[in-house]
């Protein structure tokens, strides 16, 4: 991939959701644990059923807990 393509990808709506989540955690509005649980629920959903070869939920939860 070239750098221009990567900039296009980062400029899409999905990145703003991640940026918003980071801002909410940084401001104390939400906890990292709440955010990771929402992400895990989304990954468990039907739309994501075949999206992941391997998940690291325990590592993600431990990292979120350390951030909190």
Buried (B, 14 or more C-beta within 10 A) or exposed (E): EEEEEEEEEEEEEEEEEEEEBEEBBEEEEBBBBBBBBEBBEEBEEEEEEEEEEEEEEEEBBEBBEEEB
